[in-house]
Amino acid sequence: QVQLVESGGGLVQPGGSLRLSCAASGFIFSIYPMGWYRQAPGNQRELVAAITDSGTTNYKDSVKGRFTISRDNAKNTVSLQMNSLKREDTAVYYCNLDISRMGYSHNWGQGTQVTVSS
C-alpha cells in the first residue's frame, strides 16, 4: 500500500526558512519523478517543485531561487528546502508523483501546514 507522509511544516516569520520532508513507501520510489505541491485556502492544489528520478529539478516561477527540492533514493525521501519565505507561501504542502510527467498521482497524504506570518 502506497504511503506518503509529509512533515516539517510550522509557523515561520516572513524571510524565514523551513525544510519539509516526505517519506514514501509501497512503491519503487527511485524510478519515479516526484513533486511537492501546495494548496492554499480557496485555491487549487499546485505543483511548486519537481525532481526526476535522475535528479533534474523544475520549479514554479514564484519559488525559483528560494525553494530547493532534493531526493534520497536510498531512504525513499523527498525534501523541500524553503528559504526567504513569503506570506503567499502559506498553504498545506503535499508530496506525490510528478503528475505533469506521470499523468496520475498516488493517494494524497495528510500534508503539512506551512504558515508564514509575523
Backbone as a ProteinNet text record, in pm:
[ID]
protein_1_A
[PRIMARY]
QVQLVESGGGLVQPGGSLRLSCAASGFIFSIYPMGWYRQAPGNQRELVAAITDSGTTNYKDSVKGRFTISRDNAKNTVSLQMNSLKREDTAVYYCNLDISRMGYSHNWGQGTQVTVSS
[TERTIARY]
85	0	88.9	59.8	138.6	108.6	215.7	201.4	295.6	245.4	323.4	299.3	406.5	393.5	480.2	414.6	484.6	506.3	616.2	645.8	732.4	745.6	837.3	773.3	642.8	577.1	573.5	522.8	512.6	484.4	496.9	477.3	614.4	631.2	759.1	733.4	824	810.3	852.2	800.3	845.7	998	1056.8	1201.4	1267.2	1190.6	1244.9	1255	1295	1317.6	1249.9	1214.9	1164.6	1214.8	1226.7	1262.2	1154.4	1088.6	985.9	1045.1	992.1	1033.8	912.6	932.2	825.8	884.8	827.4	868.3	771.1	824.4	741.8	762.2	656.1	665.6	556.2	575.6	475.7	490.1	595.1	622.3	773	818.6	962.1	995.9	1022.3	1039.1	1143.2	1253.7	1369.9	1345.8	1245.2	1225.8	1120	1060.5	951.8	991.2	943.9	958.7	863.9	912	833.6	813.5	712.1	685	635.1	654.9	593.2	482.2	370	253	209	128	68.7	-73	-151.7	-289.1	-322.6	-348.9	-391	-543.6	-602.4	-748.6	-810.9	-909.3	-979.1	-909.2	-790.8	-713.6	-702.4	-671.6	-645	-504.2	-485.8	-353.4	-262.8	-140.7	-48.5	88.1	153.2	287.6	387.4	471.8	569.1	712	740.1	875.4	868.8	954.6	956	1099.1	1117.5	1250.9	1234.4	1313.8	1305.9	1379.7	1370.4	1440.3	1590.6	1640.4	1784.4	1828.9	1734.4	1772.4	1753.9	1700.8	1671.7	1553.8	1569.2	1467	1396	1277.7	1199.1	1113.7	1092.4	1023.8	919.3	817.4	720.5	795.7	763.1	839	844.7	735.6	729.2	819	870.1	956.9	1100	1126.4	1262.3	1360.5	1473.5	1575	1551.7	1434.7	1402.7	1383.3	1326.3	1298.2	1396.2	1432.5	1517.8	1460.9	1432.7	1383.7	1499.9	1497.4	1602.4	1541.3	1612.6	1563.6	1678.2	1643.7	1738.7	1675.6	1718.9	1657.6	1689.2	1796.5	1829.7	1735	1682.6	1592.3	1447	1421.5	1284.9	1224.1	1302.7	1252.6	1274.4	1185.5	1199.6	1180.4	1265	1264.8	1245.4	1201.6	1185.7	1242.1	1354.3	1413	1351.9	1290.5	1222.7	1289.1	1344.5	1410.6	1337.1	1366.6	1306.3	1154.9	1093.7	950.5	869.5	760.6	669.3	531	450.3	315.1	237.7	260.6	186.7	231	334.4	373.2	289.5	206.7	122.1	27	31.6	-50.4	-24.8	-104.6	-73.3	11.9	123.7	217.6	209.1	209.3	198.3	309.1	345.5	432.2	353.4	394.1	330.8	413.9	372.4	435.7	424.3	514.7	504.3	393.2	276.3	159.3	179	254.9	277	354.5	430.1	503.8	431.5	368.1	310.9	165.7	92.9	-47.1	-139.9	-84.5	-167	-91.2	-161.4	-98.2	-135.8	-57.4	-96.8	-200.1	-256.9	-345	-264.9	-329.3	-262	-246.3	-134.1	-114.4	-189.1	-157.5	-228	-170.8	-53.5	9.9	69	139.7	197.1	172	123.2	82.7	204.4	216.6	317.7	244.7	274.4	214	324	320.2	420	349.6	385.8	317.5	405.2	390.7	463.1	374.4
-118.6	0	124.1	215.7	337.5	428.8	482.3	582.8	698.3	817.3	940.4	1018.3	1041.8	1106.9	1231.6	1346.4	1475	1525	1596.3	1653.7	1777.1	1852.3	1965.1	2102	2107.3	2236.3	2307.8	2429.2	2505.4	2651.1	2729.3	2873.7	2940.9	3026.9	3094.3	3238.6	3325.9	3466.5	3487.9	3591	3622.8	3636.3	3577.6	3575.1	3454.2	3376.5	3258.4	3138.5	3026.3	2903.1	2784.7	2687.8	2559.1	2451.7	2331.3	2215.9	2110.5	2077.9	1975.6	1843.3	1736.8	1602.4	1516.3	1423.1	1329.3	1189.8	1102	962	881.5	812.6	735.5	586.6	510.1	364.6	301.2	173.8	99	99.9	166.9	165	184.4	158.8	168.5	315.7	382.8	528	576.9	505.5	556.8	577.2	514.8	522.8	625.4	692.2	784.2	930.3	1018	1161.2	1201.7	1288	1329.1	1480	1522.8	1665	1707.3	1834	1897.4	1989.7	1980.7	2058.5	2140.5	2241.1	2314.7	2356.9	2371.8	2416	2516	2638.2	2743.4	2745.7	2796.4	2802.4	2872	2805.7	2863.1	2846.2	2785.7	2767.7	2620.9	2595.4	2458.3	2417.4	2289.6	2237.2	2264	2309.8	2341.9	2278.3	2247.1	2189.4	2303.4	2296.8	2404.7	2362.1	2233.1	2185.7	2039.1	1999.5	1860.5	1814.1	1683.8	1625.7	1491.9	1470.8	1345.3	1235.5	1114.5	1003.7	1024.8	1097.5	1120.5	1250.9	1326.1	1445.2	1578.4	1578.4	1705.6	1773.4	1903.3	1975.3	2080.2	2116	2219.1	2287.4	2418.3	2495.6	2589.2	2611.9	2717.4	2850.5	2941.8	3065.8	3140	3138.9	3219.7	3167.2	3045.2	2990.1	2970.9	2997.7	2980.1	3066.3	3006.7	3078.2	3077.3	3034.5	3030	2887.3	2801.8	2663	2569.2	2461.3	2358.3	2221.8	2145.4	2009.5	1912.6	1807.6	1705.7	1571.2	1467	1333.3	1245.5	1147.3	1046.1	912	852.3	727.7	611.2	621.2	515	515.5	633.1	645.4	663.8	665.7	687.2	816.9	922	1050.9	1158.8	1255.6	1374.7	1494.6	1594.8	1709.5	1839.3	1939.7	2073.1	2174.5	2233.6	2340.5	2471.4	2542.8	2667.7	2782.9	2874.1	2991.5	3118.1	3226.7	3357.5	3345.7	3281.3	3254.5	3383.4	3381	3494	3453	3552.1	3521.9	3439.7	3464.3	3392.2	3246.9	3206.4	3064.9	2984.9	3051.8	2983.9	2888.5	2762.4	2658.9	2526.3	2426.8	2289.9	2231.9	2173	2118.6	1966.2	1912.1	1768.7	1721.7	1596.4	1535.7	1426.6	1398.4	1293.9	1273.8	1185.8	1174.5	1307.5	1332.5	1449.8	1421.9	1474.7	1444.6	1495.7	1603.5	1659	1561.8	1474.1	1372.9	1240	1204.7	1071.8	1065.1	1175.3	1175.9	1121.2	1082.5	1033.3	1055.5	1039.7	1052.8	933.9	914.2	820.8	890.1	817.5	880.4	985.1	1095.2	1204.2	1175.7	1219.8	1210.7	1322.5	1339.7	1441.3	1580.9	1588.9	1718	1775	1885	1954.5	2103.9	2166.2	2306.5	2397.9	2490.4	2596	2729.2	2800.8	2931.8	3036.2	3133.5	3241	3366.9	3408.5	3521.8	3582.7	3712.1	3779.9	3793.2
0	0	0	-92.8	-102.3	15.1	72.9	178.2	150.5	168	157.5	285.4	361	491.3	492.6	495.6	495.3	637.7	656.5	787.9	771.2	879.1	879.9	870.4	854.8	846.2	980.3	978.6	1102	1074.6	1181.2	1172.2	1163.6	1065.4	1045.9	1005.5	1043.6	1006.3	860.7	798	662.2	658.6	555.2	543.2	605	677.7	743.8	652.4	712.1	636.5	703.8	623.3	670.6	576	629.1	546.5	564.1	454.5	454.2	410.2	466.1	427.2	395.2	306.6	268.6	266.1	345.2	347	261.9	162.5	70.4	91.9	75.5	86.3	0.9	-29.6	-102.6	-253.2	-302.4	-446.1	-466	-589	-618.1	-637.5	-528.2	-523.5	-623.2	-633.9	-707.1	-856	-912.9	-1057.8	-1097.4	-998.6	-1027.7	-1007.5	-1096.6	-1072.4	-960.1	-872.1	-756.1	-756	-685.3	-677.9	-541	-512.5	-395.7	-446	-382.5	-418.3	-297.2	-322.3	-211.5	-246.6	-142.7	-159.9	-51.1	-93.1	-1.6	2.4	109.7	120.8	0.8	-58.9	-172.8	-305.2	-303.1	-426.1	-462.4	-587.4	-630.4	-588.3	-576.8	-547	-667.6	-641.7	-748.6	-723.6	-834.4	-827.1	-812.4	-709.7	-689.3	-721.3	-710.3	-738.8	-776.7	-868.8	-913.6	-934.2	-922.1	-942	-1011.8	-1115.7	-1187.5	-1110.5	-1160.8	-1095.6	-1096.8	-1195.3	-1206.6	-1141.2	-1085.5	-1010.4	-1080.7	-1200.2	-1267.7	-1198.8	-1173.1	-1097.9	-1183	-1138.4	-1205.1	-1099.2	-1115.5	-1013	-1072.7	-995.7	-1027.9	-1020.7	-1110.8	-1119	-985.4	-911.8	-789.7	-677.2	-691	-585.3	-632.4	-759	-811	-733	-698.2	-622.7	-473	-430.1	-286.5	-236.9	-319.3	-281.2	-351.7	-283.8	-342.9	-310.4	-415.1	-397	-410.6	-329.8	-337.2	-301.1	-332.4	-300.1	-254.7	-172.6	-127.3	-161	-270.7	-315.1	-221.6	-147.2	-51.9	67.3	98.5	214	172.8	41.8	-8.8	45.4	40	86.7	-18.8	-15.9	-98.4	-5.2	-21.5	68.5	-7.9	64.7	7	106.2	69.3	148.6	103	194.2	160.8	234.6	160.9	218.4	175.8	245	213	197.7	293.2	283.5	285.7	209.7	197.8	247.4	281.6	330.2	228.3	101.5	-2.2	-17.1	56.2	57.8	157.4	234.8	331.6	261.2	301.9	238.6	309.2	273	310.1	196.8	233.3	135.9	134.2	13.2	-9.7	-104.1	-91.4	-191.6	-264.2	-384.5	-464.2	-590.3	-674.8	-805	-878.7	-971.1	-1057.3	-1159	-1132.6	-1215.5	-1357.4	-1373.7	-1507.3	-1596.3	-1536.3	-1612.2	-1615.6	-1504.7	-1492.1	-1538.1	-1526.6	-1564.1	-1457.3	-1344.1	-1234.3	-1104.1	-994	-863.1	-777.6	-676.2	-570.3	-481.3	-388.9	-290.2	-212.7	-182.2	-114.6	34.8	88.3	231.3	302.2	429.1	509.1	487.9	429.7	407.5	535.1	519.4	634.2	616	722.3	714.2	727.8	635.7	642.9	654	759.5	780.9	794.3	705.6	708.5	757.7	876.5	938.5	1046.3	1063.2	1170.1	1293.8
[MASK]
++++++++++++++++++++++++++++++++++++++++++++++++++++++++++++++++++++++++++++++++++++++++++++++++++++++++++++++++++++++

